[in-house]
Amino acid sequence: MLYDILNEKRDLILKIAIEHGIKNVQVFGSVARLEDGPNSDLNLLVEFEKGRNLFDSIQTRN
């Protein structure tokens, strides 16, 4: 389910990650084990570029 969608959107996901200072994206949990179901969530582990953090990625919109 979600695994197939991630594979289809992989290039877009990585492009967005790079734009936000993320250099590595890993999937874990039920999706990574191919055990996801209709109520599963998506668990991502991300690694930021040196000197960047989660707060750098938060965008404020007016």
MODELLER restraints for C-alpha pairs under 7 A, 6 or more apart:
rsr = mdl.restraints
at = mdl.atoms
rsr.add(forms.Gaussian(group=physical.xy_distance, feature=features.Distance(at['CA:1:A'], at['CA:36:A']), mean=6.80, stdev=0.5))
rsr.add(forms.Gaussian(group=physical.xy_distance, feature=features.Distance(at['CA:2:A'], at['CA:31:A']), mean=6.50, stdev=0.5))
rsr.add(forms.Gaussian(group=physical.xy_distance, feature=features.Distance(at['CA:3:A'], at['CA:31:A']), mean=5.84, stdev=0.5))
rsr.add(forms.Gaussian(group=physical.xy_distance, feature=features.Distance(at['CA:3:A'], at['CA:34:A']), mean=6.98, stdev=0.5))
rsr.add(forms.Gaussian(group=physical.xy_distance, feature=features.Distance(at['CA:20:A'], at['CA:57:A']), mean=5.37, stdev=0.5))
rsr.add(forms.Gaussian(group=physical.xy_distance, feature=features.Distance(at['CA:21:A'], at['CA:48:A']), mean=5.69, stdev=0.5))
rsr.add(forms.Gaussian(group=physical.xy_distance, feature=features.Distance(at['CA:21:A'], at['CA:49:A']), mean=5.54, stdev=0.5))
rsr.add(forms.Gaussian(group=physical.xy_distance, feature=features.Distance(at['CA:21:A'], at['CA:52:A']), mean=6.47, stdev=0.5))
rsr.add(forms.Gaussian(group=physical.xy_distance, feature=features.Distance(at['CA:22:A'], at['CA:46:A']), mean=6.53, stdev=0.5))
rsr.add(forms.Gaussian(group=physical.xy_distance, feature=features.Distance(at['CA:22:A'], at['CA:47:A']), mean=5.72, stdev=0.5))
rsr.add(forms.Gaussian(group=physical.xy_distance, feature=features.Distance(at['CA:22:A'], at['CA:48:A']), mean=4.26, stdev=0.5))
rsr.add(forms.Gaussian(group=physical.xy_distance, feature=features.Distance(at['CA:22:A'], at['CA:49:A']), mean=5.80, stdev=0.5))
rsr.add(forms.Gaussian(group=physical.xy_distance, feature=features.Distance(at['CA:23:A'], at['CA:47:A']), mean=5.80, stdev=0.5))
rsr.add(forms.Gaussian(group=physical.xy_distance, feature=features.Distance(at['CA:23:A'], at['CA:48:A']), mean=5.57, stdev=0.5))
rsr.add(forms.Gaussian(group=physical.xy_distance, feature=features.Distance(at['CA:23:A'], at['CA:49:A']), mean=5.71, stdev=0.5))
rsr.add(forms.Gaussian(group=physical.xy_distance, feature=features.Distance(at['CA:24:A'], at['CA:46:A']), mean=5.55, stdev=0.5))
rsr.add(forms.Gaussian(group=physical.xy_distance, feature=features.Distance(at['CA:24:A'], at['CA:47:A']), mean=5.02, stdev=0.5))
rsr.add(forms.Gaussian(group=physical.xy_distance, feature=features.Distance(at['CA:25:A'], at['CA:44:A']), mean=6.63, stdev=0.5))
rsr.add(forms.Gaussian(group=physical.xy_distance, feature=features.Distance(at['CA:25:A'], at['CA:45:A']), mean=5.86, stdev=0.5))
rsr.add(forms.Gaussian(group=physical.xy_distance, feature=features.Distance(at['CA:25:A'], at['CA:46:A']), mean=4.61, stdev=0.5))
rsr.add(forms.Gaussian(group=physical.xy_distance, feature=features.Distance(at['CA:25:A'], at['CA:47:A']), mean=6.66, stdev=0.5))
rsr.add(forms.Gaussian(group=physical.xy_distance, feature=features.Distance(at['CA:26:A'], at['CA:44:A']), mean=5.57, stdev=0.5))
rsr.add(forms.Gaussian(group=physical.xy_distance, feature=features.Distance(at['CA:26:A'], at['CA:45:A']), mean=5.05, stdev=0.5))
rsr.add(forms.Gaussian(group=physical.xy_distance, feature=features.Distance(at['CA:26:A'], at['CA:46:A']), mean=6.31, stdev=0.5))
rsr.add(forms.Gaussian(group=physical.xy_distance, feature=features.Distance(at['CA:27:A'], at['CA:43:A']), mean=5.86, stdev=0.5))
rsr.add(forms.Gaussian(group=physical.xy_distance, feature=features.Distance(at['CA:27:A'], at['CA:44:A']), mean=4.73, stdev=0.5))
rsr.add(forms.Gaussian(group=physical.xy_distance, feature=features.Distance(at['CA:27:A'], at['CA:45:A']), mean=6.35, stdev=0.5))
rsr.add(forms.Gaussian(group=physical.xy_distance, feature=features.Distance(at['CA:28:A'], at['CA:43:A']), mean=5.54, stdev=0.5))
rsr.add(forms.Gaussian(group=physical.xy_distance, feature=features.Distance(at['CA:28:A'], at['CA:44:A']), mean=6.23, stdev=0.5))
rsr.add(forms.Gaussian(group=physical.xy_distance, feature=features.Distance(at['CA:29:A'], at['CA:43:A']), mean=6.18, stdev=0.5))
rsr.add(forms.Gaussian(group=physical.xy_distance, feature=features.Distance(at['CA:30:A'], at['CA:36:A']), mean=4.87, stdev=0.5))
rsr.add(forms.Gaussian(group=physical.xy_distance, feature=features.Distance(at['CA:31:A'], at['CA:42:A']), mean=6.78, stdev=0.5))
